[in-house]
Structure formats: C-alpha cells, structure tokens
C-alpha cells in the first residue's frame, strides 16, 4: 500500500477511499463490490485507487487493520484507566455502535471469513485468537486478586463474553427499531455486574 509519500493529500485520499470502501463492503460484502464501484464513488479511476492499496484484497486488509487497531487501542486505554475488562468491552461496544457503517462492514466480513479461502480468514482467526487469549489472561488475574467470582472458568468466560458482545452488536442491526446502543451497553453492564466478586463487608 502506498503511504502517500507522507503528504497530506495522499493521506486524505486514502481515508476517502477507506470510508467509501467501508460503506460498500458493509452493504455488499467483499464479493458483492468491485474496485471500480469504490473508485467511482471516490471520483477517481480504478488505477488511481489501486495506486494506494495495490489490490482489492489490500484495500480490505487496510480497512480491517484500521478497525481492529482502533478497537484494541480503546480497549487497552480503558483497561489502563479502569482495570476492568468489562468496562473496556462496554467502551468498545459503545464506540462501535456510534459508527454503524464500520461495524456493519466488520460484522459482514467476519461472517464471510469463516470460509478458509476468504482473503480475511486468517486475519479474523488471528484477531479472535488474540482477543480470547488477552481476555482469558485478564480474567484469570482478576480471580487471583479476588475481584472475579471464583466459580467461573476464565477460558469459558472469555469465549462467552466475546459471543455476547458480537451477538448484541448483530441484534443492534437486526432490531434497530427496538434495540438501542444504550440498551445494548446497559445489558452488558448488568450481566458483568453479576460476575464481579463482592466484598462480604459491603455485599
């Protein structure tokens, strides 16, 4: 992928392409959208688009890495400030709900990428493996410190929390008339509160 030679116009053009590709992939998935369509939406030629990203697959991976990087940064920042993976998950979920186009794209492509031949298959496999490992380690540490109920298995809980987050995000799109972002994050907070170990003196 071209870096735009460090110049603002090149970087601005890349961000425009990424924004249009986000909308396009969110609507039609990877296979349902052509490079030509995205280029036309940006007002540039197909070759102009490929100058920045090399290929349709390169554009896809740039989009996914951008989204994953933003989520990871917010998660780690919230963890650093609060010490709670539950608050970090809520923060990421709320931020994603505020950018429905990007979230729709990520959800659509994650579902498509269960096929081993999909260009994003290895990416999503790596992302989910990393998230699970990081979350499992954090939950195990919370148990050692006595801030997580001892009856749960950190490995299973990590898988369940990821499934809960993704499932609620999907519902936000399918039940948008009845499910709001505030209700979704409130549901997460309520369920997480049941997992936090209570100090017997303050229970």
N, C-alpha and C positions, 0 to 999 in steps of 0.2 A: 504494500500500500504506500502510495506517495505521502510524504509528510507535508506537502505544500511548500517545501523549501523554507519552512519557518515563517512564511509571510502570512499576514492576516487574511488576505483574500482567499488564499488556498485553503486555510483552515475553515474559513466561513463557508466556502463551497462544500467542503467535506461535511460540515454539520448540516447544511441544507440537504445534501444527498441522504445522510443518515436519517434525518427527520422524515423525508418523503418515503424512504425505504421502510421505515418503521410503520407508517400508515399503510403502505402497500402490503407488506408481509403480514401485518395484523389482520387485514381483510382477506387476503387470498392464500396465505401460507407461502412457503418457499417455491413450490412447484407451480402455484397459480399466478405468479407475477413474473414478468420479463424485465430484463435490464432496460430494454427500450422504453417500457412504460414508466419506469422510475426516472429515466433520463428526461423524457418528455415533460414529466411533472416538474422537473427542476429547470426546464428551459435550456437544456444542453444536449449535446449529441451522445450517442451510445459510447463512442470512443472517448468523449470527454469524461464520462462517468468512470469508464474502465481505467482512465489515466490515474485516477485517485485510488481505486480499490483493486485493480487488476482483473477481477472476475466477479461474477455473481456470488460465488462462494466466499470470496474475500470480503465483499460487502456484508454478507450475512454474519461472518465471524466478527467483523468490526462492530456491528450492532450488538451482538450478544456479549462481547467482551466489555463494551461500554456499559451496558445494563448491569452485568454481573459485578463490574468494578464499583459502580455506584452503590449497589446493594451491600457489597462487602464493606465498603468504607463506612457507610452509615451504621451497619451492624456493629462494627468494631468500635466506632466512636461512641455509640450508645452504651455498649458494654463497658467501655473505659469509664464513662461518666456515672453509670448506674450500678455496674457489677451484676446486672441481671440479664440473662439471655432472653427472658420472657419480655422485658421491656424493649430489648433490641429487636425481637421479632415483630412486636407491635409497631415499633417505629418504622421498620422497613415496609410492613404491610400498609401502614397509613400513607407513606410516601408513594408507594406503588399505586394505591387507589387514586392518588391525585394526578397520576399520569396514565390514564386508561389506555391510550393508544400503545404505549410502550409495553404495558402489562398484557394487553391483548396479543401483541406480537409474540412476547416471550411465552405465553401460555399456548398459543397456537403452535409455535415451533417446537416446544418441549413435547407436545403430543405427537407431532410428526416424527420427531427424532427417536422414537422407540424403534424405528426401523434401522438396522445396523448400517444400511447403505446410505442413510441420510447424511448430508455433509456436516450436520451439527451433532451427530450421535455421540461421538467421543467427547465433544465439548460438554454436553449436558450430563453425560455419565461422570465426567470429572468434577463438574460443579456439585452435583448431588452427593458424590462421594466425599468431597471436601467439606460441604456443609454438615453432613451427618457426622463425620469424624470430629470436627470442631465442636459441634453441639454436644455430642456424647462426652467429650472430654470436659467441657464446661459443666455439664450436669453431674458428672462423677465428682468433680471438685466441689460442687455445691453440697453434695451428700457428705463428703468428708468434713466439710465445715459446719454441717448440721443445718443448712438453710434449704434443703430439699428433702421432702419426706423420704424415709429410708425404704419404704415398701416398693418403690418403683425401680425398674431396671433402666439405667441410663441409655443403653443401646436401643431398647424398645421405645423408650420415651422420645428419644431423638427422632426415630422414624415416624412416630405418631405426631409429633409437633410439626414436622415438615409436611406431612399429609394434611394436617389440619389447616395449616397456612395456605397450602395450594388449593385445597378444596373450598375454602371460604373465598379465595380470590376468584375461583371459577364461578361460584354462586353469585358473586357480585356482578358478573357479566350476564348470567342467565336469569337472574332475578332482580335486575337493576331497578324495577319499579317498586320492589318491596324491600330490597336489601341495600342499605346504605353503607358507606365506608365507616361511619361512626358505629353503626350496629355491628359491623364485622369486627372491628378492633375491640369493641366492648365485649363481644363474645370471647375473643382471645383472652382478654384481661380477666374475665370471670373464671374461665377454665384454668388459667395459670395460677390464680389465687388459691385454688384447691391443692396445688402441688407444693406450695411454699410451706416449709416446716414452721410451726407456730411455737413461740417461746411459751412454755407452760405457765409462766407468771403473767403473761399478757394474753393468753388464749381466751 
